[in-house]
């Protein structure tokens, strides 16, 4: 079987591809950045696509010889109308092309609540595509289809999982909302098993399937299970004020920070529970309970590091940006120019040359700080800051060595800033 996975670079896609590569099927992965997909999956054929812009005609050549299409593409924020473009219009164009090209099987990853009860724009955009797919061939005479509507999917690499792990790993675990919001988590392993089962199922199949774990859990219960998985001691919960939670969602929407968004809060408040019978029927067993599913993949030290450091990524970048911006502002005039000239004199810089050196350095500091604040290529900006720090430190060591003995550690603090910059670069490289 030739299987095309759209959104293979995402959370579920990576887990699914790992399982499919164990079998004899031919798998092609498609996404907006085929070069990145090729680096991640060097033994798998890649294809370029963009659901936000591609239309049915764009898919015709790509679907030649494809037996099954799995659409895992999705976005978590609606900036610039991306829900409508990706979930709705883009998915509809793909499904139209699948029917026209004779693709025998389509699996659509939707979301629990993408039905008449859906209250968020995310749900409504998913439902529009789901309804369209179901209407193309209601009986599966020409094309089998399955619409999977999972509750909260838990597993390594999931954005929601990482957010919950960060809450769980705090010295006092942080409470999401009132702690009583209901979800019915299902592990990504079980979601993958359902998809593989459907791919190899004989006979016509046209169904919408809720994918849910065996029991409903509160958000406190999920956080507690993840804390236990990390191997951390039990501790009382620390409530997050509702205003702070909403601020995080607003900032997430505005700056694309983490999985928090206003839509995700709406969905959590509304509850995210469903019927687990479809999983039982397909797999012949219930989905694994969350503690059991987690135990199959023991937590390592790297998981604890990641969970503890993830909330610090943004503050660290902002603090470094503030340091460089403030240094530039101070050098541009807040610090007496005569005192700056006195510091530059031992380097042989006086008069015009001192002014050029002072203001050039100040503008460089300010530019690099602003670039880091805007998260413009933070790894490259961090490297430039390190080079500049090394340059400043070498010149000071040669011409102003007494500053190494300054009681406030004016130069020795560069070592700490350099270390913090390296950590920031590592975290931004991973999160980029």
N, C-alpha and C positions, 0 to 999 in steps of 0.2 A: 504494500500500500504506500502511495506517495501522499505525505501529510504536510500541509502548509500551516505553520503556526505564526499568527500575527500577534505581535507583542511578546515575542519569546524572550526578550531581554528583561521583562518584568519579573515580579516575584513568583507567580504561579508558573509562568513560562519557563523559567530556569529549572524549577523542580520537575516540571513535566518533561522537558527535553532530556534531562538526566535519565529519567526512566525509559523514555522511548529509544534512547541510544543503546539500551541493553537488548532491544529486540531486532527484528529483521526489517522493519519498515524504513523507508527512505523519508527523511525529515528535511524540510526546507524551512528556514527561519526568516521572517520578514520584519522590517522595522524602518524607522526614519534614519537610522545611522547604521548602514550595513557594514561599514568598516569596524565599528565597535563590536557589532555582532560577530564579525569574523575573528576578532581578537579573542572574544569570549568563547566562541565555539569554532575553533579552527578546523575541525573535521566535518563540519556541517555546511551545506550550501546555504548561501544567504541571498536575500532579495531586498531591494529598496521599495518602501511604500510609505505613504502618509495618509492615514484615513481622513485627516482634516481637509485634504485637498483632492485626493484621488476620486475619480468617478468610475462608473461601471466600465466605460471603454478602456480606462487605464488598466483594469484588471484582466482583460480578456487574454492577452498573451501570457501573463503571469500564471494564469490558472490552467494553462494547457497541460494535460496529463496529470492533473492533481485529483486525487480520489477523495480527500477529506480536508476541510478547512476548519481550524480552531481559532476563533477570534477572542483573544485575551486582552486586546488593547483597551485602555481606559485611562482617564485623567481624573484627578481628585478635586480640581478647581475649575471654575467656570469662567476664568479670565478670557476676555475677547470672544465669548460665545463658544468656548471649546467643547462644552457638553453637547451642544447641538451639532457642532461640526464633526466631532469624533464619534460620540456614542450613537447619534441619531443619523444624520445625513451620510456620514462616511460608512457606517455599518450597513445602512440600507443599500448603498451603491455596491458594496462588497457582496451582499446577499443576492442582489439582482444578477450580478456577474456570475456568481456561483451557479445559479439556476440555468443561465444561458450557456455556460461552459460545460454543463453536464457533470458538475461536481456531485458525487453521490451522497456526501455527508457533510453537515455543517454543525459545529458545536459553538454556541455563543455563551460566554461567561457574562452573566448579568449580575443582579444583586437581589438579596432578599428584601422584599418591599417594593420591587419594581412591578407593581400591579395597581389595581384601582385604589388601593389604600396609600400609595406613594405620595409623600408630602413634600419631598425635596426636588429641586431641579435635576439633581443627579438621578433620582429614581425615575422621574418622568422622561428623561432623555433615554435611559436604558429601556424603559417600557415601550417607547415609540419604535425602537429598533426590534425589540422582541416581537411586538405585534406584527410588524412588517414581515419578519422571517416566517412567523407562523401562518401568515396569509398567503405566502407564495406557493406553498404546496401543502395544504392542510392534512392530507392523508399520507404524505411521503411517497407518492407514486413515482416521482422523479428524483426526489431529494429527501433523504432522512435529515431530521434536525432535532437538536436538543438544546433547550435553553436552561442553563444552570443558574440558580439563584442562591448563592451561598450566604450564610450569616458571616460573622467575623471569622476570617481565615487566619489561623495562627501558624507560625513557622519561621525558621531562620530566613532573614532577608526581607520579611514583610514590613512595610512602613508602619502599619498599625501595631504590629508586634514590637517593633523597636521603640515606639512611643510608650507602650505599656511597660516594656522592660525598663525604660528609663524611669518611669514612675515607681516601678517596683524596687529599683536598685538604690533609690535615695536612702540616706540614713534612716529617715522615717518615710515609709512608702507614701506617695502622694495619692490622694483620693480624687478620682475623676468624677466631677459633679457631686451628687449626693452619695455616690457609691452603690446605689441601688438600681441603676439602669440595667436592663436585662439584655443579655446577648446569649446566643447559643453557639459557642465557638466550635469550629471544625478545623482539624489540622490539615495543612496543605497536603500531606501524604494521602489522606482519604479523598481529598478533592482530585488529586492526580489519579488515584485508583478508579474513581468514578469515570473520569474522562477516558482512560485506557479501556475500561470495560465497555463503554459506549462505542468506542472506535471499532472494537472487534465483535460487537454484538451482531448476530445474524437476524435478518428479517427487518421489516419496516419499523421505524421508530420515530414518533413525532410527539414530544412531550416537553412541558415546562416542569422542572424539578427543583424543589427547594432542597438545599444542602445544609443540613444543620447537625450539630453534635447531639449526643444522646440526652443531654440535660441542659436546661437553661441555667445561666449563671449571672450573678451580679458583676458589675465592673470591679467591685472590691474582690469578689471571688477570683476573677481572672488575674488581677494584679497579684493576689496572694499566691496563686498557683505558679505564676511566673517567678515570684520571689523565691519560692521553695525550689523551683527548677534551677535558679542561679546558685542555690546553696547558701542563701543568706538567712540570718536568724530572723524569727518573727519579730515584728515591731508594730506599735500602734500606728494607725493611719494619721496623716497630716492633711486636713481638708484644704483644697484649693479654693479660694474665694471665687464665686461665680464671675465677678468682674474680671479677675485675672484670667480665668478660663476663656471668657469671650474675647479678651484682648489677645490672647494667644491665637485664637481662631482668626481674628481680624488680621493680625500680623502675618499669619500663615497664608491667608488669601492674598494679602497685599504684596508680600515679598517672597512667596513660594517657600516658606520655611517649614520643613517637616510635614507630617500628615494632617496636622490640625487644620480644620477649615470650618466655616459656618455650616456647610452642608453636613459634615461629619457629626457635628454637635446635634443638629436637627435629627439625624438618623438615630443617634444614640439615645436622645431623649425620648424619641417615639418608641424605642424598643426594637430589638432585632432578633426575634425568636420565630421559629417555624416548626414544621412537621419533619421529623427525622425518618419517617417511613420510606420515602424514596431511596435514601441511602441504604436502609436495611434491605429493601427489595432488590436493588441492583447488586449489592456486594454480598448479600446473604448473611449479613451481620450488621450491627449498629456501627456507626462511626466510633472511633476510639474516644473515650473520655479524655479531657484535656490533660490531666496529670499523667495518664498512661501514654498518650501520644508524645508528650514532652520527654518522658523518661526514655523513649526509644532513641533519643538524640541527646545524650548527656551534655550538660553545659560545661564549657571549658573556661579557662581563665580569660581567654579572648572575649568570650561573651560577657563576662562581668566588666572587663575594661570598656567594651563598647557601650554597654548600658550606662555605666557611670560617666563616661566622657561625652556621650551624645548631647546632653543638655548644655555642656560647656562650650560646644563648637561656636555658637553664635556670640555669647558673651566674650569669648577669647578674641574672636575676630574684631568685634566692636571696640574692645579695650585697646587692642594694638592699633586700630585705626585712630582712636582718640589720642593715643600717645603721639603718633606721627603728625596728626593734624595740629595738636597743641604745640608741638615743637616748632612746626613751621610758622604758626601764628606768633609765637613768642619771638622767634628770630626775625620776623618781619617788622618788629617795632616795639613790642611790649618790653623786651629786654633792652636796656640802654645801648645804643649803637656804639658809643665810645668804649663801653666795656667789651663789646664784641670785637671791636678793632684791636683792643689790647690783647685779646686772646689770639687773634690772627697774626699779630706782629711777629712772634717768634717763628712763624712759618715763612717769613719774608713777604707777607702780604700787607701792604699799606695803601692808603689812599684809594684810588679807583679800583685796583686789583682786590683790595679787601672788601669793598662794596659789592663787586661782582661775585666774589666767592661767597659772601654772606647771603646775598639774596638768591643766588643760584641754589645754594644748599637748602635755604628755607623753602623755596618753591618746589624743590625735589621732595622734601619731607611732606609738604602739604599735598602734592599731587599723589604720592604713594599712599598717604593716609586716606585721601578721598576715594582712590581706586579700591582700597580695601573696604572702606565703608560701603561702597556700592557693589561689593563682591564681583568686581571685574577681574577675572583671571587671578584669583587670590594666591594660587601657587606661584605664578610668575612674579606677582607683586611681592610676595614674601621673599623670594629669591633675590629680587632687586634690593629689598630692605636689608637683607643679610650682607650683600656686597657693599652697600653704603655704610653699614655699621662697621664692617671690617676695615673699610677705607678710613673712616673717622678714627677708629681705634688705633690703627697703625700710625696715622699722622700725629695723634695725641701722644702716643707712646714715644715717638721720635722727638717731638718738639715741645711737648708739655707733660713730661713724665710725672711731674708733681701731682697732677690730677688723679693719678692712681692712688694717692694717699689721702684724697679728700675724705673727710669724716662722713659725708653723706653718700659715699660710694658712687659718685657721678659716672665714673667709667666702668667700675666693676659691675654695675647694674646692667650694662650692655650684655654681659654673659647670660643673665637671667632672661632678658628680652630676646636674645638670640635663641635660647632654648624654647621659650614660649612661641616664637615665630616658627620654629621647626615643627612643634606640635600642631600649630594651626595649619601649616602647609600639609601635614600628613592627614589631618582630619578633613580638610577641604578637598584634597585629592580623592579621598574615599567617597565624600558626599557629593562630588561634582558630577 
